[in-house]
Amino acid sequence: MEHHSFLYGALAVFSLLTLASGIHVFSRWIGIPFAVGLLLGGIILSLLESVFSLGFFEYFHFSPEIVFYVFLPTLIFESAYHMNFRHFRRIFREVTVLATFGLFLATGIVGFGLHYFLNIPLGVSLLFGALISATDPVAVLAIFKEIHAPEKLETIVDGESLLNDATALVLFQFLLGMVVFKEITLTTTGTAMEIFNFIISLVEGVGVGLGFGIIFSYAIAKSKTKGVQLTLSLVLAHITFLVAEGLLGVSGILATVIAAFVMGNLGRRKLQKETKKSFTEIWQFLGFISNALIFMLLGLKIGQIDFTLYWKQILVVSAIILIFARPISVYFSFFLTNLTRSGKDKISPAYQTVVMWGGIRGALAAAAVLLIPETFEYAELLQALTAGIILVTFLLNGLSISWLVKKLRVIDFSRLEKIQHLDAKILISEKLSLYLQSLLDRKYISTKSCKILLKKYEKERDQSLEFLAEIKGNTKCVREIEKLLSHYALGIEKRTYKNLFALGEITEERFVPLIGSILRQIDYLEQDILPEERKETHKVATEIPKQCDFCKIISILLSKKLAKNWFKIYQKNKILSRMMHYRARRIASWRVIYDFRKLKSGHTLFQKSHIIAKIIKRYEGWNENSESKIAQMETEFPEIIMAERLRMAEQECFRKEHEIEREFFEKGFLNQKVFEEMEEEVEKKEIACCRRKGYDLFTL
């Protein structure tokens, strides 16, 4: 019997995933959000099951345990992992107010509304208000990606949902203990204590998430096996939630959000390019499976409810939430945060409206209501109301959010984006013209085809140049172009540092501050501050230490020789770190100079650009400064610097040797045996070189 139960359960899971894959194709074809299609598919399947008795679905139910401990950590981790810290930091104020003040306000409006209109006890009404205030952005964010909504808007919606889920669940559990289980009494002292416990739960959740996030980020970065890294990330997502929610009794959602945030913004920096791509792909895959099963199962659950008994109550609750609770809580929260903002940092009315209408209710609300015991007097009513609101918001909000975003014109190009678009089209047209000529020279295409296509791309380029000339009619455009090109230069620097780190030419100790410096400069640009307008510059290069007091203490307590040797190693590491820093700056600045000179000479759009010349001059100054710093260190510490330069040159030769051997092997010049022997020879030389490495293991 148990064997058949397992078999039918497995069949149910794979049948749902197969159906979900078909729904994904169908939903894209007819133009509805995937999450909405899944929910409707689950409802239809539930109706078919009741008619045709599809037996094996009885072995796989929608339960809070499955949602909380299997699907929820995956969905939360996947969303938070891809959230950009810089963008989140800018809207942290808004997201926090929405997830705390806005949540409490919405809970109160729903609670008192139900109590007044449906004559439900106030405690029960507030309990429902807490569970139904948890938003689910899955459907909305999927639409945002399809229509290329602004990243700031995506971050607000995603950030609100992640924090909102954590605070809503903690508030729901507090009210559940008070209303259903009678574990909490509303005395002045008791209420103050519970509020204190509520805050402590959130703080402890942050602490657990930080702890697990830092530990696993370090472990994942140190492991060089991709399978181990991906496994550890999956463990991180679930163990954080299980330990926080199950063992410590703190906010598991918030802990998982913080752990994913740390991994996505701190740990991801240390990963190789291929590993980063694998992380993105595997978590998209896990997110797809979790979303597919959770919304299909939710649809199955909703399809089992007899809405004819509660349709009036559902209409009343829908009106309270959609007309009063959600709009008031969102608009008033943004009103408060906009009072603390100035200028363009304020959230526009259009953004506020999209956030308000994007408050779809989903899986967390459905799972939370199932935590209410079936023996509770209002359990069936609350389940019906929750299912009804989920269905209404999915069908009404989910299907109309795309129209609303387009109607409010929040996806229209800004002036900078128009310039980016036109500049890119001009550059692409010029590159394609050169490419067509090379294809013609190699006889890949006919002369007639080449002329037709050249004429087509020249026409596109001329049209783009005309539009660009119209946009450039005001002085603000010059500033926008400088911001665009400065951002491009920073992107070249960032890519160079990543390549150097991947090749082992800079350590993590140097890589992190260099990337941090680039991100700060990008922040300044996004705040409309050009490089010359910055009031302060952050010094990120390592200082070379002199004889320190700590060494004097060692010499007194132990021996002068030990203190001298320790300081020698310490100073050597700092010298090499500083040399590594300026070498990376020199390489990155030269890469920018090279690319911008090529841009200026190779494209008519930039041949007379004074902005290009200005940026080249800026980077030439930085390049000369880095070169002079290295020359100065070479004069002061010739043995250390020369040895390190020789080691790095050797490493570059080894890399090239591997590349040539691989090329010879692929072309058949070397057989497998000879190739492997030669690879081993190079690896032995690399190991010997590393033993002579300038950096000591004793790095502080």
C-alpha positions in Angstrom: 0.0 0.0 0.0 2.8 2.4 0.9 4.5 1.4 -2.3 1.4 2.5 -4.3 1.1 5.7 -2.3 4.7 6.7 -3.2 4.2 5.7 -6.8 1.0 7.8 -7.2 2.6 10.7 -5.4 5.6 10.6 -7.8 3.2 10.4 -10.7 1.2 13.4 -9.4 4.4 15.5 -9.1 5.7 14.7 -12.6 2.2 15.1 -14.1 1.9 18.5 -12.6 5.3 19.6 -13.9 4.4 18.3 -17.4 1.1 20.2 -17.3 2.9 23.3 -16.0 5.4 23.2 -18.9 2.4 23.1 -21.4 0.8 25.9 -19.5 4.0 28.0 -19.8 3.9 27.6 -23.6 0.2 28.2 -23.8 0.2 31.3 -21.5 2.9 32.9 -23.6 0.9 32.2 -26.8 -2.3 33.8 -25.5 -0.5 36.5 -23.6 -1.4 35.9 -19.9 1.0 35.8 -17.0 2.4 32.3 -16.3 1.4 32.3 -12.6 -2.2 33.2 -13.6 -2.2 30.3 -16.1 -0.9 27.9 -13.5 -3.6 28.9 -11.0 -6.3 28.5 -13.6 -4.8 25.2 -14.7 -4.9 23.9 -11.1 -8.5 25.0 -10.8 -9.5 23.3 -14.0 -7.6 20.2 -13.0 -9.4 20.1 -9.7 -12.8 20.4 -11.4 -11.8 17.6 -13.8 -10.6 15.4 -10.9 -14.0 15.8 -9.2 -15.8 14.7 -12.3 -13.5 11.9 -13.6 -11.9 10.9 -10.2 -8.2 11.2 -11.1 -7.1 9.1 -8.2 -3.4 9.7 -7.9 -3.7 13.5 -7.2 -5.1 12.5 -3.8 -1.6 11.6 -2.7 -0.2 15.1 -3.1 -1.9 17.8 -1.2 -1.4 21.6 -0.7 -0.1 21.7 2.9 1.6 24.5 4.9 4.6 22.2 5.5 5.2 21.7 1.8 5.0 25.5 1.2 7.0 26.6 4.2 9.8 24.1 4.2 10.1 23.1 0.5 8.9 25.8 -1.9 9.1 29.1 0.1 12.8 29.0 0.9 13.5 28.3 -2.8 11.3 31.1 -4.1 12.6 33.6 -1.5 16.3 32.7 -2.1 15.9 32.9 -5.8 14.3 36.4 -5.7 16.7 37.8 -3.0 19.8 36.3 -4.7 19.2 38.3 -7.9 18.4 41.6 -6.1 21.0 44.3 -6.6 22.2 45.8 -3.3 22.8 49.2 -4.8 19.3 49.5 -6.1 17.8 48.0 -2.9 19.7 50.4 -0.7 18.2 53.4 -2.5 14.6 52.3 -1.9 15.2 50.6 1.5 13.3 53.4 3.2 10.2 52.9 1.1 10.3 49.1 1.3 10.7 49.1 5.0 7.8 51.5 5.6 5.6 49.5 3.2 6.5 46.2 5.0 5.9 47.6 8.5 3.7 50.7 8.8 1.9 49.8 5.5 1.3 46.2 6.6 -0.1 47.2 10.0 -2.3 49.9 8.4 -3.7 47.4 5.8 -4.2 44.8 8.5 -6.1 47.3 10.6 -8.3 48.4 7.7 -9.2 44.9 6.7 -9.8 43.8 10.3 -12.1 46.6 11.2 -13.8 46.5 7.8 -14.6 42.8 8.2 -15.7 43.4 11.8 -18.1 46.2 10.8 -19.5 44.8 7.5 -19.6 41.1 8.2 -19.9 41.1 12.0 -16.9 38.9 12.5 -15.1 39.2 15.9 -12.4 41.8 15.8 -9.6 39.4 16.7 -10.6 37.0 13.9 -10.9 39.9 11.5 -7.4 41.2 12.4 -6.0 37.7 12.0 -7.4 37.5 8.5 -6.1 41.0 7.8 -2.5 39.9 8.7 -2.5 36.8 6.6 -4.1 38.4 3.5 -1.7 41.4 3.6 1.2 39.2 2.5 1.8 40.0 -1.2 3.2 37.7 -3.9 5.1 39.5 -6.7 5.7 36.4 -8.9 3.1 37.2 -11.6 3.9 40.9 -11.5 7.6 40.5 -11.8 7.2 38.1 -14.7 5.2 40.8 -16.5 7.8 43.4 -15.6 10.5 41.4 -17.2 8.5 40.9 -20.4 7.8 44.6 -20.8 11.2 45.8 -19.5 9.9 47.8 -16.6 12.3 50.1 -14.8 14.6 48.3 -12.4 13.7 50.7 -9.6 10.1 49.7 -9.9 10.9 46.0 -9.9 13.1 46.4 -6.8 10.3 48.2 -4.9 7.8 45.5 -5.7 10.2 42.6 -5.1 11.7 44.2 -2.0 8.3 45.0 -0.5 7.1 41.4 -1.0 10.2 39.8 0.6 10.1 42.0 3.7 6.3 42.1 3.8 6.1 38.3 3.8 8.4 38.2 6.9 6.6 40.8 8.9 3.1 39.5 7.8 3.9 36.0 8.9 5.3 37.1 12.3 2.2 39.3 12.9 -0.1 36.5 11.8 1.6 34.0 14.2 1.3 36.6 17.0 -2.4 37.0 16.4 -2.9 33.2 15.9 -1.5 32.6 19.4 -3.7 35.3 20.8 -7.0 34.6 19.0 -7.0 30.9 18.3 -4.7 29.3 20.8 -5.3 31.8 23.6 -1.6 31.8 24.5 -1.4 35.6 24.6 -3.4 38.0 26.7 -4.0 41.6 25.9 -2.7 43.2 29.1 -0.5 46.4 28.9 2.6 44.4 30.1 1.8 41.4 27.9 1.2 43.5 24.8 4.5 45.5 25.3 6.3 42.2 25.8 4.9 40.7 22.6 5.8 43.8 20.6 9.3 43.6 22.0 9.4 39.9 21.0 8.1 40.8 17.5 11.0 43.2 17.0 13.5 40.7 18.5 12.3 38.0 16.2 13.0 40.2 13.2 16.4 41.3 14.5 17.4 37.7 15.3 16.2 36.6 11.8 18.6 39.2 10.3 21.4 37.9 12.5 20.8 34.2 11.5 20.7 35.2 7.8 23.9 37.2 8.1 25.7 34.4 9.9 24.7 31.6 7.4 25.2 33.9 4.4 28.7 34.9 5.3 29.8 31.3 6.3 28.3 29.7 3.2 29.6 32.5 0.9 33.1 31.8 2.1 32.7 28.0 1.8 31.2 28.3 -1.8 34.0 30.7 -2.9 36.7 28.3 -1.5 35.2 25.3 -3.2 36.3 25.0 -6.9 33.9 22.2 -7.8 30.8 23.6 -9.4 28.6 20.7 -8.2 29.6 21.3 -4.6 29.0 25.1 -4.9 25.5 24.6 -6.3 24.7 22.0 -3.6 25.9 24.4 -0.9 23.7 27.2 -2.2 20.7 24.9 -2.1 21.6 23.9 1.5 22.1 27.5 2.4 18.5 28.4 1.2 16.8 25.7 3.2 19.0 25.3 6.3 18.7 29.0 7.0 15.0 28.8 6.9 14.7 25.6 8.9 17.1 26.7 11.6 15.5 30.2 12.0 11.8 29.2 11.7 11.9 25.6 13.0 14.6 25.6 15.7 15.0 29.2 16.9 11.5 30.4 16.4 12.5 33.6 14.6 11.6 34.9 11.1 12.7 32.2 8.7 11.7 34.3 5.7 13.8 37.3 6.8 16.7 35.1 7.6 16.6 33.5 4.1 16.2 36.9 2.4 19.4 38.2 4.2 21.4 35.0 3.5 20.5 35.1 -0.2 21.2 38.9 -0.2 24.7 38.3 1.2 25.4 35.4 -1.2 24.1 37.4 -4.2 26.0 40.6 -3.5 29.1 39.6 -1.5 29.6 35.9 -2.3 28.8 36.2 -6.0 31.8 38.5 -6.5 34.2 35.7 -5.7 32.7 33.2 -8.2 34.1 32.5 -11.6 32.1 33.7 -14.6 31.0 30.2 -15.6 29.9 29.4 -12.0 27.8 32.7 -11.8 26.1 31.6 -15.0 25.4 28.1 -13.5 24.0 29.7 -10.3 21.6 31.9 -12.3 20.5 28.9 -14.5 20.0 26.4 -11.6 18.1 28.9 -9.4 15.9 29.9 -12.4 15.2 26.1 -12.8 14.4 25.6 -9.1 12.3 28.7 -9.1 10.3 27.4 -12.1 9.7 24.1 -10.5 8.6 25.7 -7.2 6.3 28.2 -8.9 4.8 25.5 -11.1 4.0 23.2 -8.2 3.0 25.8 -5.7 0.5 27.5 -8.0 -0.8 24.3 -9.5 -1.4 23.0 -6.0 -3.0 26.3 -4.9 -5.3 26.0 -7.9 -6.2 22.5 -6.9 -7.0 23.7 -3.4 -9.1 26.6 -4.6 -11.0 24.4 -7.0 -12.2 22.3 -4.1 -13.9 25.2 -2.4 -17.7 25.9 -2.8 -17.7 29.6 -3.5 -21.5 29.7 -3.8 -21.7 29.7 0.0 -19.4 32.7 0.5 -19.6 34.8 -2.6 -21.1 37.8 -0.9 -18.4 37.8 1.8 -15.7 37.5 -0.8 -17.1 40.5 -2.7 -17.2 42.6 0.5 -13.6 41.6 1.4 -12.3 42.2 -2.2 -13.9 45.7 -2.1 -12.3 46.5 1.3 -8.8 45.3 0.2 -8.8 46.7 -3.4 -10.6 50.0 -2.8 -9.5 50.9 0.8 -6.8 48.8 2.5 -4.2 48.4 -0.3 -4.5 52.0 -1.8 -4.5 53.7 1.6 -1.6 51.7 3.0 0.5 52.2 -0.1 -0.2 55.8 -0.9 0.1 56.9 2.7 3.4 55.0 3.1 4.8 56.7 0.0 3.5 60.0 1.2 5.6 59.6 4.4 8.7 58.5 2.6 8.5 61.3 0.0 8.5 63.8 2.8 12.1 62.7 3.5 13.1 62.7 -0.2 14.0 65.5 -2.5 13.7 65.9 -6.2 13.9 62.9 -8.4 14.4 60.6 -5.4 10.7 60.8 -4.6 8.5 58.0 -5.8 6.3 59.2 -8.6 2.5 58.8 -8.5 2.7 56.4 -11.5 5.1 54.1 -9.6 2.9 54.3 -6.5 -0.1 53.2 -8.5 1.7 50.3 -10.1 3.0 49.1 -6.6 -0.5 49.4 -5.2 -2.1 47.4 -8.1 0.7 44.9 -8.0 -0.3 43.7 -4.5 -1.4 40.2 -5.6 -2.0 37.6 -2.9 -0.6 34.2 -3.3 1.0 31.1 -1.8 2.0 32.5 1.6 -1.5 33.6 2.4 -2.9 30.2 1.3 -0.3 28.4 3.5 -0.8 30.7 6.5 -4.6 30.1 6.6 -4.0 26.3 6.6 -2.1 26.8 9.9 -5.5 27.7 11.5 -6.9 24.4 13.0 -9.9 22.9 11.3 -11.6 22.9 14.7 -11.6 26.7 14.9 -15.1 28.1 14.5 -14.1 30.5 11.6 -11.6 28.2 9.9 -13.7 27.3 6.9 -14.8 31.0 6.4 -11.3 32.2 6.5 -10.1 29.6 4.0 -12.9 30.5 1.6 -12.1 34.2 1.9 -8.4 33.7 1.4 -9.0 31.5 -1.7 -11.4 34.0 -3.0 -9.1 37.0 -2.6 -6.2 35.1 -4.2 -8.4 34.2 -7.2 -9.7 37.8 -7.5 -6.3 39.5 -7.3 -4.7 37.0 -9.7 -7.4 37.4 -12.3 -8.1 41.1 -11.9 -4.8 42.6 -10.9 -2.6 40.0 -12.6 -4.3 40.3 -16.0 -4.5 44.1 -16.0 -1.1 45.1 -14.5 0.6 45.1 -17.9 -2.1 47.4 -19.4 -1.7 49.7 -16.3 2.1 49.9 -16.7 1.8 50.8 -20.3 -1.0 53.3 -19.7 1.0 55.1 -17.0 4.0 55.3 -19.4 6.5 54.1 -16.8 8.3 52.1 -19.4 9.0 55.0 -21.8 12.6 55.8 -22.5 14.3 58.6 -20.5 16.5 61.0 -22.3 19.6 59.0 -21.3 18.0 55.8 -22.5 17.0 57.4 -25.8 20.6 58.5 -26.3 21.8 55.0 -25.4 19.4 53.4 -27.8 20.3 55.7 -30.7 24.1 55.5 -30.1 23.9 51.7 -29.9 22.0 51.6 -33.2 24.5 53.8 -34.9 27.5 51.8 -33.7 25.8 48.5 -34.6 25.0 49.8 -38.1 28.7 50.8 -38.6 30.0 47.5 -37.3 27.6 45.6 -39.5 28.7 47.5 -42.5 32.3 46.6 -41.9 31.2 43.0 -41.3 29.3 42.8 -44.5 32.3 44.1 -46.4 34.5 41.3 -44.8 31.9 38.7 -45.8 32.0 40.0 -49.3 35.8 39.8 -49.4 35.7 36.2 -48.3 33.0 35.4 -51.0 30.4 34.4 -48.3 27.8 36.7 -49.8 27.1 38.1 -53.3 27.9 41.7 -54.3 24.3 42.5 -54.9 23.2 41.2 -51.4 26.0 43.2 -49.8 24.9 46.4 -51.6 21.3 45.9 -50.6 22.1 45.3 -46.9 24.7 48.1 -46.8 22.1 50.5 -48.1 19.6 49.3 -45.4 22.0 49.7 -42.5 23.3 53.1 -43.8 19.7 54.3 -43.9 19.1 53.1 -40.3 22.3 54.9 -39.2 21.3 58.1 -40.9 17.8 58.1 -39.3 19.3 57.5 -35.9 21.8 60.3 -36.4 18.9 62.7 -37.3 16.9 61.7 -34.2 20.1 62.0 -32.1 20.7 65.5 -33.5 17.2 66.5 -32.4 17.7 65.2 -28.9 21.1 66.9 -28.6 19.5 70.2 -29.2 19.7 71.2 -25.5 22.6 71.5 -23.1 21.3 68.8 -20.8 22.0 66.3 -23.5 25.8 66.9 -23.3 25.7 66.0 -19.6 23.7 62.9 -20.4 26.2 61.7 -23.0 29.1 62.3 -20.6 27.3 60.2 -17.9 26.6 57.5 -20.5 30.3 57.3 -21.7 31.6 57.6 -18.1 29.4 54.6 -17.2 30.7 52.7 -20.2 34.3 53.4 -19.0 33.5 52.2 -15.5 32.0 49.1 -17.1 35.3 48.4 -18.9 37.2 48.8 -15.6 34.8 46.5 -13.8 35.2 43.8 -16.4 39.0 44.1 -16.4 39.1 43.7 -12.6 36.9 40.6 -12.8 39.1 39.1 -15.5 42.2 39.8 -13.4 40.6 38.2 -10.3 39.5 35.1 -12.4 43.1 34.8 -13.6 44.5 35.0 -10.1 46.4 38.3 -10.8 44.7 40.1 -8.0 43.7 38.7 -4.7 40.2 38.9 -3.1 41.7 41.4 -0.6 42.3 43.8 -3.6 39.4 42.8 -5.8 36.7 43.7 -3.3 37.8 47.4 -2.7 38.5 47.9 -6.4 35.0 46.7 -7.4 33.6 48.7 -4.5 35.3 51.8 -5.9 33.6 51.2 -9.3 30.2 50.7 -7.7 30.5 53.9 -5.7 31.4 55.8 -8.9 28.4 54.3 -10.7 26.2 55.4 -7.7 27.5 58.9 -8.2 26.6 58.9 -11.9 23.1 57.6 -11.2 22.7 60.4 -8.7 23.7 62.8 -11.6 27.2 63.5 -10.1 30.0 63.5 -12.7 33.6 62.5 -11.7 34.8 66.1 -11.5 31.9 67.1 -9.2 32.6 64.5 -6.5 33.6 66.2 -3.2 35.6 63.3 -1.9 37.6 60.4 -3.1 37.9 57.1 -1.3 41.5 55.8 -0.8 41.4 52.1 -1.4 45.1 51.3 -2.0 47.0 49.5 0.7 49.4 51.6 2.7 52.9 50.3 3.3 53.4 50.0 7.1 56.3 51.2 9.1 57.7 49.7 12.3 54.6 49.4 14.5 53.9 49.4 18.2 52.7 45.8 18.0 56.1 44.7 16.8 57.7 46.5 19.7 55.5 44.6 22.2 56.4 41.3 20.5 60.1 42.1 20.7 59.7 42.9 24.5 57.6 39.8 25.2 59.3 37.3 22.9 62.3 38.3 20.9 63.6 41.0 18.6 64.3 38.5 15.9 60.8 37.1 15.9 59.4 40.6 15.8 61.7 41.6 13.0 60.8 38.5 10.9 57.1 38.9 11.5 57.2 42.5 10.5 59.2 41.7 7.4 56.5 39.2 6.2 53.7 41.6 7.1 55.4 44.5 5.3 56.1 42.3 2.2 52.5 41.3 1.9 51.4 44.9 2.1 54.0 46.0 -0.5 52.8 43.3 -2.9 49.1 44.2 -2.2 49.8 47.8 -3.0 51.7 46.8 -6.2 48.9 44.5 -7.2 46.4 47.3 -6.7 48.2 49.9 -8.9 49.0 47.3 -11.5 45.3 46.4 -11.8 44.5 50.2 -12.0 47.1 50.6 -14.7 45.8 47.7 -16.8 42.1 48.8 -16.4 42.9 52.4 -17.2 44.9 51.4 -20.3 42.0 49.1 -21.4 39.6 52.1 -21.2 42.1 54.4 -23.1 42.5 51.7 -25.8 38.8 51.1 -26.2 37.9 54.8 -26.2 40.6 55.7 -28.8 39.2 52.9 -31.0 35.7 54.3 -30.4 36.8 57.7 -31.4 38.7 56.7 -34.5 36.5 54.0 -35.7 33.0 55.6 -35.6 31.9 58.9 -37.2 29.6 59.5 -34.2 32.5 60.1 -31.8 35.3 61.4 -34.1 34.9 65.0 -33.0 33.6 64.3 -29.5 35.2 66.4 -26.8 33.7 64.2 -24.2 35.6 61.2 -25.5 38.8 63.2 -25.4 38.0 64.4 -21.8 37.5 60.8 -20.6 40.7 59.6 -22.3 42.6 62.4 -20.7 41.2 61.5 -17.3 42.2 57.9 -17.6 45.6 58.8 -19.0 46.2 60.7 -15.8 45.2 57.7 -13.7 47.3 55.4 -15.8 50.4 57.7 -15.4 49.7 57.9 -11.6 49.5 54.1 -11.3 52.7 53.7 -13.3 54.6 56.2 -11.2 53.4 54.5 -8.0 54.7 51.2 -9.2 58.0 52.8 -10.3 58.4 54.4 -6.9 57.8 51.0 -5.1 60.3 49.4 -7.5 62.9 51.9 -6.4 62.2 51.5 -2.7 61.8 47.7 -2.7 63.5 46.4 -5.9 63.9 42.8 -4.9 60.3 42.3 -3.9 58.7 44.1 -6.9 61.0 42.5 -9.5 60.4 39.0 -8.1 56.7 39.5 -8.3 56.8 41.0 -11.8 58.8 38.0 -12.9 56.4 35.6 -11.3 53.4 37.3 -13.0 55.1 37.2 -16.4 55.8 33.5 -15.9 52.2 32.8 -15.0 51.1 34.6 -18.2 53.5 32.4 -20.2 52.0 29.3 -18.5 48.5 30.3 -19.5 49.6 30.9 -23.1 51.4 27.5 -23.1 48.1 25.8 -22.0 46.2 27.6 -24.7 48.7 26.7 -27.5 48.8 23.0 -26.3 45.0 22.9 -26.3 44.9 24.4 -29.8 47.5 21.8 -31.1 45.5 19.0 -29.5 42.1 20.1 -31.1 43.8 20.4 -34.5 45.2 16.9 -34.2 48.9 18.0 -34.1 49.1 16.3 -30.6 47.5 13.0 -29.6 45.7 12.5 -26.3 48.8 11.0 -24.5 51.3 13.6 -25.6 48.8 16.4 -24.8 48.2 15.2 -21.3 51.9 14.7 -20.7 52.7 18.3 -21.8 49.8 19.6 -19.6 51.3 17.9 -16.6 54.7 19.4 -17.3 53.3 22.9 -17.4 51.3 22.2 -14.2 54.5 21.2 -12.4 56.2 24.4 -13.5 53.2 26.4 -12.3 53.4 24.7 -8.8 57.1 25.5 -8.7 56.4 29.1 -9.6 53.7 29.3 -6.9 56.2 28.1 -4.3 58.3 31.1 -5.2 55.3 33.3 -5.1 55.8 36.8 -3.6 52.7 36.5 -1.4 53.2 34.6 1.9 50.5 32.5 3.4 50.7 34.7 6.5 48.6 37.5 5.0 47.0 40.1 7.3 
